Amino acid sequence: MLQDFMRRLRWRLVAHIDLPLLLIVLAIMATGLATVYSATYDTNNRLLAQSMNMLIGLGTMWTVAQLPPQKLMRFGLPLYVVGVILLLLVFAFGIRVKGATRWLSLGFTRIQPSELLKIAAPLMLAWYFHQHEALLKFRHYVIACLLLLLPFALIAKQPDLGTAILVGAAGFYVIFFAGLPWQVIVGLATAGGVAAPFVWTMLHDYQRKRILTLIDPTSDPLGAGYHIIQSTIAMGSGGSFGKGWLDGTQTHLEFIPERHTDFIFAVFSEEQGLLGNAFLVCLYFLLIGRGLMIAANASTLFARLMAGSITLSLFTYVFVNMGMVSGILPVVGVPLPFVSYGGTALVTLSIGIGILMSIQTHRMLVRK
C-alpha cells in the first residue's frame, strides 16, 4: 500500500517534467550561480538570494507544467487585462527608481507589472488566434497588433525600452506564427524605416545617447560609453581560455558596471574566455532547439503559437544581452536568461519553460 502510494507520488512529481529541458535549464542556472558568486563574492548574501530565486523559479516552473494547455489558455484574457490595469496604475502610483517609474509598492514588497506582460501578451494573442482559427482574416491581425501596441507603448513610456522590446517581440512572434502575410511584414518594415526619424525625436536623451555611443563609445568614455568600453575590455582580456573563476581583474576591480545583472556576460567572458562562451552559447542553442522541437510537435494552434513565441523570446533575450555587452547593440537593460542576478525576470522565464513542459508532456499523455 505504502509502496503504491510512493510510486504514484514519484510519478506525480515527474509526470509533466520534460527531462531534456530541465537538464539544460539546470546547467545554465549552475553556470549563472557560479558567475553571480564571482561577480559578488564580497557580498555573499546575493548568492543566497539568487539561490532562493532559482528555487522559487523551479517551483513555479513545476507548478505551471502541471497545468494542461487548455487551462493555461483560459488565463490569457484575465492576465492581459490585469497587466494593462497595473501598467496604468504605475503612472499614478509607481515608484521612481533611477529616473524611471516601473514599480508598484505593495507595502511588504514591490512588483514590476511590465514583467507580467512578457507572458500575458503572447498568452492573450495565442488565445485570440485560437478562437478565430477556423477563419483568420486580415482584420484579426490588425486587432492583434493593436492589442500588442497598447502594453508596448505603456512600457516604453515608463521608460523601459528593454522590456518593451521583449514584450513586443514575444507578441510579434505569436502574430508571425499565426500566419502573418509576408506582404504585411515588408509593409511594416518599410513603415518603420520611414517613421525612424520621427521615432528618434520621441526618444529620451539618454536613449539617443546610447545609440550614438554605440557607433563611437569613445565620444563619451566616462558617461554613456563607459558600459560598452569596460565590457568589451573585459571580454577581450579573457582571451581563448579566460583568466579563471574568481580571477577576473576587470570584475573584481569593479570596472564592469552592473556586473551581476545586465553585464554578467562580460564577467563570464573574462573568466572563462572564448571556450567558456562557446559552451554557454551551445547550452542556449540546445534550449532553443528543444523549444522549437516542442513547438513543431504541438497538437493545437494555441500550443504551437505559445511554444514558438516563448522559444524565440528566449533567443531574443540571449541575442540582445550578448549583443549589448559585446558592443554590437545599444544598452537596453535585458538580463541574460537564468544567469543574471534577479528574481522577477527569472520567475518570468521559469513560467515560460513551465509552459513549454506543459505543452510537451500533455501532448505525450494525450497520444498514449
ABEGO torsion letter per residue (X at the ends): XAAAAAAAAAAAAAAABBAAAAAAAAAAAAAAAAAAAAAAAABAAAAAAAAAAAAAAAAAAAAAAABBAAAAAAAAAAAAAAAAAAAAAAAAABBBBGGBBABBBAGABBBBAAAAAAAAAAAAAAAAAAAAAABBBAAAAAAAAAAAAAAAAAAAAOBBAAAAAAAAAAAAAAAAAAGBBAAAAAAAAAAAAAAAAAAAAABBAAAAAAAAAAABAAABAABAAAAAAAAAAAAAAAEAAEAEBGABAAAAAGABBGAABAAAAAAAAAAAEAAAAAAAAAAAAAAAAAAAAAAAABABAAAAAAAAAAAAAAAAAAAAAAAAAAGABBBAGBBBBGABBEAAAAAAAAAAAAAAAAAAAAAAAAAX
